[in-house]
């Protein structure tokens, strides 16, 4: 087998191995970049890269090492799920860096977290005055979570005693790419007759609709292929 064909096959295999790994480890493991997840992601990436193009090493040896590492990662994730001590060991604890408008320099120093980076994170969350912050917590995935003091928080409808319409469900996708999503209709007890009637009232057919979703407030949003815009801004 030529090197070109072998590299091609190994690259395709490495891609599908990564896809399978993502399905096995789950969304949380991949999304939350803790210390443990950071190490796991780098190592699996390096192994997958070697599977793809390092023809000097036997593919089955690399795949074996990769499978072992995935198994260890999955096992540690299961242990962490059942043990709080294990979670703290592998992921660490959140760290308070601001309390009642005061920067906790000792905690910042322990985390090697600079004032420049703290200010950047605050600005990204539209906080330009540290005195507005009641608590700022550096989460285990490196994100900064902020709780403002009560007088600086956004006013809500509840604060103003304004009546609100209850929302008891997520938005339901009914049509996508001109095709009715029958599964969503059945699961939410929505009849084809009701949907057809809604389209008929708008002089539309299913084929005309790019996207239709029933909002949590009960309103039906419909986007058609023909947007009736004289100069759409995305037109080249």
N, C-alpha and C positions, 0 to 999 in steps of 0.2 A: 504493500500500500504506500503510495507517495505521501510525502509530508503534507502537501496541500490538502489532500482528501482526509488524512488523519486529523489534521488541525480543524478542518471544517466539521467533521463528525464529533470531535471532542468538544468543540465550542457549542454545538447544538445540544449535546448531552449535558454540558455544564449549565446551560441556560435552563433546561427543564429540571435539573437537579435543584437549582436555586428556587424555581417556582414551587416545586414539591416541598422544599424546606420551609418556604414562607407559609404554605398551607398547614404544615405540621406544627410549626411553632406558634402560629396564631398571630392575631393583629397586635395584641398588647406587647408581646415580646419584641416585635419589629418596630413598633411605633415609639415605645418608651426607651429612649437612649440612655439607660443607666450605665454605671461602670461595667457591669456584667454584660449587658447587651452590646456595649461598644466593643468590648474585647471579642465577643462572639461574632459580631458582624464583620470585624476586620479579619478574623481568622478564617471564617467561612468564605469571605471574598477572596482571600489569598489562595485558599485551597481550590476554589472554583476556577480561579485564573490559571493555576497550574494544571488543572484537569484540561483546560481549554487549549493551552499552547505549549506546555512544557513536555515536549515529546521525548526528552531524555529520561523521564521517569515513567514507569508503567502506569497506565491509566487506572487499572484495578487497584493498585496500591494507594493511589491518591483518593479514589472513590471510597476505599475502606477507611482511610483516615478521616475523610469528610463525614461518612456515616457515623463513625465513632464520636466525632465531635458534636454532630447534631444530636445523637442519643444522650451525650453528657449534658448538653444544653437543655434538652427537653426534660431530663431527669431533675436538673437543678431548678427548672421552672416549676415542676410539680412539687418539689420539696418546699420551694419558696411560697407556693400557694397554700400549703398546710402549716407552715411554721413562720411565725412573725420574726423570730430570731434569725432564721435563714434569710428572710427578706431584708432585714437590716444589714446583715453581713454582706450580701451580694449587691444590694442596691444603695445602701446608706440611708440616711435620714434627711428630711428637709431641714434647712437651716434658716433661722430668722436673721435677716441682715439689717432691717429697720424696725424699730419699735417705738410707736408714739412719736414719729417724726425725728427720732434719733438714730444715727447710724451706729451699728454694733461692730466696732472696728475689730474686736477680738474674733468674732465669728467670721468676719470678712477675711481676716488673716489666716484662719484655719482652712478656709476653702480656697485660698489663693485667688480671691475675687477682688479685682481692683475697683477703685472709685470711678475710673473712666468707663469701665464696662457697666457698672451699676447705673451711672447716669444715662448711658446709652439705652439700657433696658427700660429705665423709667420714661425717657422721652418717647420710646416706641409705644408706650402705653399712655401717651398724652399726659404725663406727669412731669411738670417742669419745676415744681416746688416740693422739696422733700418734706416740708412741714405738713403737706396735705396727706401724707401717708400714715396710716395707723399701724399697719404691719406690711412688710415686704418679706416674702419667703422664697428662698432659692430652693426649687424643687429638685428631686433626685434625678430628673432628666435634664437639668441645667436651665430650665425655664424659670423666670421670675414671676411670682404671683403677688398681686398687690391688692390690699384692702384699704380703701381710703377712709379718712375720718368721716363720720356721719354728715357733717356740714358741707363736705365736698363731693358727696355721692350724687349721681343723677337722680332726678325726681322721677318716681314711677306713678302709674295710674292709681295704685293703692294709696300712695302718699296723698294724692289729691282727691281721693274718694270718688274717682271717676268710674262709671260702670264699664265693665268689660264683657265681651262675649266669650263664654267658656269654649275652650279648645280641648277636645278629648281624644284627638287622633293626629297622627302624622299626615302630611300631604300624601295623597294617593295618586300615583301615576296611572292614567287610564289609556292614553295613546302615546306611542313613541315611534317616530319614523314612519308614520302612516299606518301603523299596525296597532290594533286594540290589544291591550294586555289582559287577556281573559282571566289569568290567575288572580290579578288584583280585583277584578270585578267580582269573582266568586267569593274571595276571602272577605270582602267588605259588603256583601249582599247588595251589589249594584247591578241592576238589570241592563241588558243590551238595549231594551226598549227605552229606558231613561236616557242612556247615552245618545242613542240615535235621535231622540226627541230634542235633546240639547243642541246637537249639531244642526238638525233641521231648522230650529228656531234662528240659527245664525246663517242659514243658507249654505251649509258646509256638508261635505262628505268626509268619510274617514280618510280617504286618499289625500284630501286637501290639508290635513292636520299633521304638522311636524311633531307637536308635543301638546298634550292635554293633561292637566293635573287638577285634582279636586283638593282645594286647600283645606287647612284645618278649620278655617272659619266657614266652610261650606260653599265658598265661591269656586266656580269652575274657570280655570285659566286655560285659554286655548291660543296656541301660536301656530299660524298657518305658514306654508311654504312661501306663499305670496304675501309679503309684508306690506304691500301697497305704499312703499316709500319711493319717492322720485329719485332721491340721491342717497342711497344707503352708504354709511361712512366706511363700511368694510369692502366696498366695491373698488377693484383695482382699475 
